[in-house]
Structures are given as C-alpha cells and as structure tokens.
Amino acid sequence: MNDTSDRAAPFYCPYCGDEDLRPSEAGHGAWDCASCNRAFRLSFLGLLASGLTRPAAGAVVHDGGPGSAEGS
C-alpha cells in the first residue's frame, strides 16, 4: 500500500480555509498549503470516553421499534 492511500486528506487549510493542499515531504499526516504558505500536521489521537454511553448493568434496552411494548 502506498503512503497516500492510507491517510485521510483534509478538505481545507485550518489557517486560511483554502483548498490548495498537498501532502508534505515532512512525513505522514503533514500537509502544505500553497495559498498561505503554511505547513501543518494532522493526527488521530483516539476516541473520547465521554462520547460513550453504556446501559447500567442488568438494564434492558428498548428501542421503541415495531413489536416493542412501548408505543402500544
């Protein structure tokens, strides 16, 4: 697999908002903006635990869909 196929490309420069971006020679996740002449790096840090919601232990989850007791 080549280096450009396994990265997500930004759509806009985070500094000027222009779309004229190129992968940088600085390495994985680095981008150059030809419009404002800035270089930046993007990286994925991980998932936030606060975004997860889990039912309490022993709780039954009902979705209210067809065939459920809710809505009858």
ABEGO torsion letter per residue (X at the ends): XBAAAABBBBABBAAAGBABBBBBAAEBGBBBBAAAGBBBBBBBAEBBAAABBBBBBGBBBBAGBBGBABGX
